[in-house]
Amino acid sequence: MHSQSAVDYTFYAIQWAHTMAGIPSINSPIIHAIRDAAKRLVGTRPVNKKEPISAGMIRKLVDNSNFDNLLELRNVCIFILSYAGFFRIQEVLHINYGDINFNSGYVVINVDVSKTDQLRKGNEVVISVGSGEKTCPVKILRRYLTEVERYPVQSDHFVFRALSKCKSGHKLVAIIRPVSYSTIREYFKVNFKEIVPDISLFSTLSLRAGSASAAANAGVPDRLFQRHGRLRSVSAKNGYVHDSLGSKLTFSKLLDN
């Protein structure tokens, strides 16, 4: 067992054995220092942060995809929404039709399931129409919905469902449940394998880390950053951010003033 409780368990087991054998209890400062050090060591987990997906990688994903194929369109829509909306994949997979509200120049998506929304109050994510015609998340979402709304759907149905192969390509399965995370994780590896330098350094969380890093390096204020990403603290925000070389050089440049 690699946990702090395992250290305590061992300590008290030895103490009990000493008591049963009539040996004085462990009161040496050295023993207690070793115990505390051991607890700190096992309590510190190695950090294995994934590399962020960049806007350029998103453009390559779109360029490499065939939107006439419903499966590819669905997957790209999930990935680009995760990036643009600073979503976790699970949040995207649980979007219902009734959660989406298109407006002039933007779309509002209600996040009903969120890791940080412990009280289930819900959060709204606003995504602007993009400047790029091909990579605009709002236009890609509209195109996907146009394709799937040929099938009977209701406001409480999941937007991103499993697809089955048919003569004309793909169609929604009859079961009303979201596509599984494991399925999308595998498609992420397949879709980005030829785009990123080493796919083992990337995961679906790289989409969220990518948008977080882009926002931070662009100087987006913490308040807007936390609200858009549904983060409870600045420290949580900093856990996602990968500083660009330019932002790293800013500090030393300030010293010259």
Protein Blocks (a to p, Z undefined) as FASTA:
>chain_A
ZZfklmmmmmmmmmmmmmmnopacdfbfklmmmmmmmmmmmmpccddddddddfklmmmm
mmmpcfkbmklmmmmmmmmmmmmnopafklmmmpcfklpccdehiacdddfbdfklmnon
opaddddddfblklmmklmmmmmmmmmmmpccdfkbcfbdcddddfklpacdfbdcdddf
klmmmmmmmmmmmmpmblklgcfklmmmmmmmmmmmnopafklmmmmnopabfklmmmmp
ccdfklmmmmmmmmmZZ
